[in-house]
Amino acid sequence: MEKPPNSSHQIGGGIWWPALVATVVKLLLIPAYRSTDFEVHRNWLAITHSLPLSRWYSDTTSQWTLDYPPFFAYFEKFLSFFASRVDPTMTHLHHGLNYASERTILFQRLSVTLSDSILVYSAYRLTRNRNFSSFERFLIWALVIWSPGLFIVDHLHFQYNGFLLGMLLLSISFLEEGKDLVGGFFFAVLLCFKHLFAVAAPVYFVYLFRHYCKGGLVKGFGRLVLIGSVVLVVFAAAYGPFLYYGQMQEVLRRMFPFGRGLCHAYWAPNFWVFYIMLDKFLAFLLVKLGFNIQPPKASFTGGLVGDSSPFAVLPTITPLITFITVLLAISPCLVKAWRNPQPRMVSKWVSYAYTCGFLFGWHVHEKASLHFVIPLASTALKSMEDAKHYFFLSIVSFYSLFPLLFEAQEYPIKVVLLLLHAVLMFFGFSSRFPARSATTAGALVKGRDNTSETPAFHIGWFGKSYLFGLLFVEIWGQFLHHMVLGDRLPFLPLMMKLVLYLEADVEQAEIQNYTMGRFSAGKVACSAVRIDFCYVFVPVSETAELG
């Protein structure tokens, strides 16, 4: 008997060629730029290979100390077994400092590429049971596997986000299939790999409590105990050995380094950017008016513990304040998940939670935009509105990662990656949402040619003008400014970015649409992030000069 067109065999086979293309690109990027994160992870290989478990979170041989949860430390320990055989110096605690032989570079790059197999499988699993055509499946796979953000952050800058996001998508796929216990298990495992994903924990808790722990008091309580036990076992496996050795205080201190300050070294363009800029503006204004105000220093963080400066005028923001702010921002989503826990909405709710964490969290990393852009790819084809807002959001999000690659030789790479992504989305969404005409029933009865037309995929005049403005500002900053003005007005490109992005104010009506139940995660994320990307990762030391 012949298999249906959308058989799992065909789907599983179909995903391998986009995965193969991505792998070829990753291999070509091996000799390219790498950030200090490359040395960070090499040092973690050395720590986990050279030291007993009881000293992993207390070692200070290098400034790049281990600060990820235990499962990631175990992952590094696993990799170090092979790394020590590829190049023993790589895993030497002292001789390996700032070591980057060709074998070391090849090994670490390939470890990221191979770990991305989790992302490939999760992308396949997320689409296998949905009512997608083969074209729609391919488009979602391409948006996830060919993400320019992952190429930039993981395979140039150097991190393991694809592996971690794959685990998140794996968890979401199980929840959407109704396998709540397995989905909760994988999310608990993810938290023990990277605790920054805990922003979505309230969504998971409310959803699982309302969807999985239903069916009456006895059955519901039994399921609550069961899923609680699963989570407890996962955390016990992760933290139990460190609890045994009395290292929990060191582990928690490393995982939550609140002394690093409100913003990351290359700060994520979120709500607190406005707060900092307002503080700097008020300090500058009050000094001009004769008040004895100590102007804030150029940097609100240097990325290291204790390297941050206080506010000059406005109240200091504490981790507790950011926690409460994030929780309040997520609360409308929690209300919806409580009232009507639908599996098909999990991707949107999780993405919304990560958007809130990005906007209002403490010491948010610039790469955190991947936490909501990647999961939203699976929802981009649900409607033209979702596609439109994902198109806009992903371009702006990935563009904001450009400063991570600041060397000239990498500039063409990041531009080409983003352009190919934009072209893929435009033609993919245009094919998925073509213009359609429909004759109304009344027109048929009366013999009139009265047709209604559904427009083709478009991003609207605002989206077009915004993206063209972004393109102009990028060309001006990279090429025209020095040709026209030389060394004069060095911060004009930055000012142009500020003016351009400040035009994209928060669309409160769209936020209200969400809270009233007309929810589009892409729209909400886009609305919230649009204005906050106005600073496009400008270092604090540069924005200080604006005052």
C-alpha positions, -999 to +999 in steps of 0.1 A: +000+000+000+014+034-010+023+059+018+005+092+020+023+123+009+030+135+044+043+103+059+068+105+087+093+087+065+092+115+039+092+142+065+122+127+083+140+124+050+131+158+039+147+177+068+182+163+062+190+183+032+184+217+048+204+204+078+232+193+054+233+228+038+235+244+073+263+220+082+283+230+051+279+267+060+290+260+096+321+241+084+330+271+061+328+294+092+353+274+113+383+297+106+362+329+110+361+353+140+355+339+174+348+359+206+361+355+242+332+330+246+355+305+228+380+308+256+352+307+281+341+273+269+377+260+265+383+270+301+352+251+312+366+220+294+398+224+314+380+229+347+357+199+344+386+177+331+413+188+355+395+193+387+372+172+409+335+181+409+338+197+443+360+225+429+343+232+396+323+262+408+351+276+431+380+276+407+393+311+398+424+302+377+408+322+349+384+351+350+361+330+328+347+309+357+320+283+353+286+299+357+262+276+339+240+250+358+254+215+365+240+197+334+260+220+312+291+214+334+285+176+329+281+183+291+315+201+292+330+171+312+317+148+285+333+169+257+365+171+277+369+133+274+373+137+237+390+171+238+419+157+259+426+131+232+424+156+204+448+181+220+458+176+257+468+212+262+433+223+255+421+207+287+451+218+309+440+242+336+471+264+334+489+257+301+456+259+283+449+295+292+440+315+260+450+284+240+437+281+205+455+256+183+440+245+150+429+213+166+413+231+195+394+254+171+383+225+150+372+205+180+352+232+196+335+244+164+325+208+155+311+203+190+287+231+184+278+218+150+272+182+162+251+194+192+229+212+167+215+178+158+191+183+187+178+214+170+173+196+137+154+168+154+132+191+174+124+212+143+113+180+126+093+168+156+076+202+160+061+199+126+055+162+120+020+160+135+007+193+124-015+198+094+013+214+073+020+209+036+055+197+027+063+233+016+052+247+049+073+222+068+103+230+048+098+267+054+096+263+091+127+240+091+146+266+071+136+295+095+149+274+124+179+256+110+191+284+088+185+311+113+211+339+108+210+346+145+222+311+153+249+313+126+261+346+141+259+337+177+269+300+177+291+295+147+309+328+146+307+344+180+307+309+196+280+295+219+257+265+222+223+282+217+211+258+190+216+228+212+197+245+241+169+260+219+165+225+204+157+212+238+132+240+243+115+231+210+115+195+219+097+203+252+072+224+233+066+197+207+057+172+234+033+196+251+016+203+218+011+166+213-005+163+248+025+145+263+027+169+292+048+148+315+076+144+289+074+180+279+078+191+315+107+167+319+126+182+290+119+217+303+133+208+337+164+193+320+168+225+300+167+246+332+195+225+345+215+233+313+209+270+313+189+287+340+181+318+319+153+298+303+135+299+336+117+330+325+091+307+309+087+286+341+056+304+353+039+296+319+049+260+322+037+258+358+003+273+351-002+254+318+008+220+333-012+226+364-044+234+345-039+210+316-021+180+330-033+181+367-070+180+358-097+154+363-108+158+398-091+162+432-077+127+435-065+123+399-053+159+397-033+156+429-018+124+418-007+139+386+007+169+404+027+147+427+039+127+396+051+157+376+066+173+408+085+141+414+099+141+378+111+177+382+126+169+416+145+139+402+159+160+374+171+187+398+184+161+422+205+146+394+218+180+385+225+196+419+226+165+442+264+160+439+271+196+447+248+195+476+267+165+489+300+183+486+286+214+503+291+235+471+255+248+466+264+283+478+292+285+453+270+271+425+242+296+432+267+325+435+281+317+401+247+312+385+232+345+398+260+371+397+238+401+405+269+422+410+274+424+372+248+451+370+215+458+353+227+455+318+251+432+299+284+445+285+268+447+251+235+454+265+203+440+251+182+469+237+153+466+262+132+488+285+161+495+309+180+512+281+154+540+283+157+541+320+195+545+318+193+571+291+167+591+310+189+590+341+218+603+320+197+630+304+183+642+338+218+642+353+231+663+324+202+687+326+204+691+364+242+698+362+235+725+335+209+740+358+234+743+386+225+713+408+253+693+424+247+660+406+275+635+401+270+624+364+269+587+359+299+569+346+300+557+310+294+521+318+266+506+338+284+473+334+316+459+321+302+423+321+322+412+351+310+409+387+311+442+406+319+462+374+289+485+373+280+520+381+250+534+400+223+558+387+228+595+392+192+607+396+166+579+392+162+551+418+185+522+415+169+491+398+175+459+418+171+423+407+139+420+427+124+450+408+132+434+375+118+401+387+085+417+397+083+436+365+088+405+344+062+386+363+037+415+359+044+416+322+038+378+319+006+379+339-019+384+310-004+353+294-007+334+327-044+344+330-051+330+295-032+298+302-052+294+334-085+300+318-081+280+286-049+258+285-047+249+248-017+229+235-017+248+202-010+280+221+021+268+240+046+281+215+031+316+215+028+317+253+064+306+258+077+331+232+057+359+249+073+350+283+108+352+268+099+385+252+089+399+286+121+385+301+141+402+273+124+435+278+124+437+316+150+412+329+182+417+349+215+417+330+198+405+298+222+391+271+219+404+236+215+368+224+183+364+244+162+376+215+168+341+200+147+327+229+115+341+214+124+344+177+132+307+172+101+293+188+079+318+170+091+304+137+067+274+142+037+298+144+047+321+116+025+303+090-007+302+111-020+335+096-007+363+074-006+385+105+017+361+122+039+359+091+040+397+087+050+403+123+075+374+123+091+388+092+096+422+108+106+409+142+132+384+130+149+409+107+152+435+135+162+410+161+190+395+139+201+429+128+206+438+165+232+410+167+255+427+141+277+444+167+287+410+180+308+407+148+327+439+146+357+429+124+356+440+088+362+406+073+330+393+089+308+422+077+299+406+043+290+373+061+265+388+085+249+410+058+245+381+033+231+358+060+204+384+069+196+392+033+192+355+024+169+351+055+148+381+044+145+368+008+136+333+020+109+347+043+095+371+017+091+345-011+081+318+013+054+339+030+043+352-004+038+317-017+020+307+015-003+338+015-010+347-022-037+372-032-071+355-036-104+366-050-138+352-039-172+360-054-198+367-028-230+346-027-251+378-032-233+387-063-239+352-079-277+355-072-280+390-086-256+384-115-232+411-104-194+409-105-189+416-069-157+400-056-137+404-024-100+401-026-076+388+001-044+407-004-011+389-008+016+388+019+028+423+027+044+441+057+026+474+052+038+509+047+052+511+082+073+479+079+086+489+044+096+524+055+111+511+087+132+485+070+143+509+042+152+534+069+172+507+087+190+499+054+198+536+048+212+541+083+234+510+080+248+521+047+253+556+060+271+544+092+293+519+074+302+537+042+288+572+036+295+589+070+333+588+067+332+597+030+310+628+036+319+640+071+352+624+078+359+624+116+332+650+123+301+642+142+312+606+150+279+598+167+256+609+140+250+573+128+240+565+163+217+595+165+201+584+132+194+550+146+178+566+177+156+588+156+147+559+132+138+535+159+121+559+182+095+564+154+085+528+161+066+535+193+050+507+212+016+499+197-006+498+228-036+487+208-018+454+199-009+448+235-045+453+244-056+429+217-035+403+234-050+410+269-085+410+254-079+376+239-071+384+202-036+371+206-008+369+181+025+362+197+044+375+168+024+407+170+028+412+207+065+404+206+070+427+176+050+455+193+070+452+225+104+448+209+101+473+181+107+504+203+132+486+225+155+477+196+160+514+190+195+513+205+206+483+184+233+472+208+252+504+212+278+500+239+272+521+270+305+538+266+293+551+232+259+563+243+275+581+272+290+605+247+255+616+236+252+636+268 
